[in-house]
Amino acid sequence: QYSPSQAATQRRTAICVERFGGLSRGKVVTVPVVVPRFGVLTVSTGGDISLFDAKTSKPIWKYKSNAPFVSKPSVLDDIAYVVGKDQYVHAISMKSGKSIWNWFTQVPLTNAPLAAGNLVALQVPEEGLVALSTTPGDKVSGLVLWKSKAAGNPITLTKEGLITWDEPSRTM
């Protein structure tokens, strides 16, 4: 039944989320990301990153990791940036589902990355705010642009710089 009310729209969305969630190879813990021209991207606690056809919900490709993913991926210029408890930032081609580069750190990653401009920024426990290049050239282990002790998770990139939000101190 079609109803123009917002509640009906939310119910349809919930049904869609369940349908895609059931198709991934583990419990989906982030909101699926709709990627124009590609489909619906999900990450799971089973260590999978999966791309599904938005019309049929059939799997297109799957990338497997050794540990769970617990944060929402960020997509920029046909590349998905996903962090995992395997201590890696994964740069995955949306076209093929193959790894382009992986950056390793000493701690499990649970904070969502932000891909914007020419960088991927994320808050790394015990290290602070880290910015990686979206185009590390031939460095398959990624390329760190800079590190900062700034608190908070990145939320957007402006002309003036990166804006972060620190929930514990409630500061931007």
Buried (B, 14 or more C-beta within 10 A) or exposed (E): EEEEEEEEEEEEEEEBBEEBBEBBBBEBBBEBBEBEEBBBBBBBBBBBBBBBEBEEBEBBBBBEBEBBBBBBBBBBEEBBBBBBBBBBBBBBBBEEBEBBBBBEBEEBBBBBBBBBEBBBBBBBEEBEBBBBBBEBEEEEEBBBBEEBEEBBBBBEBEEEEBEBBEEEEEEE
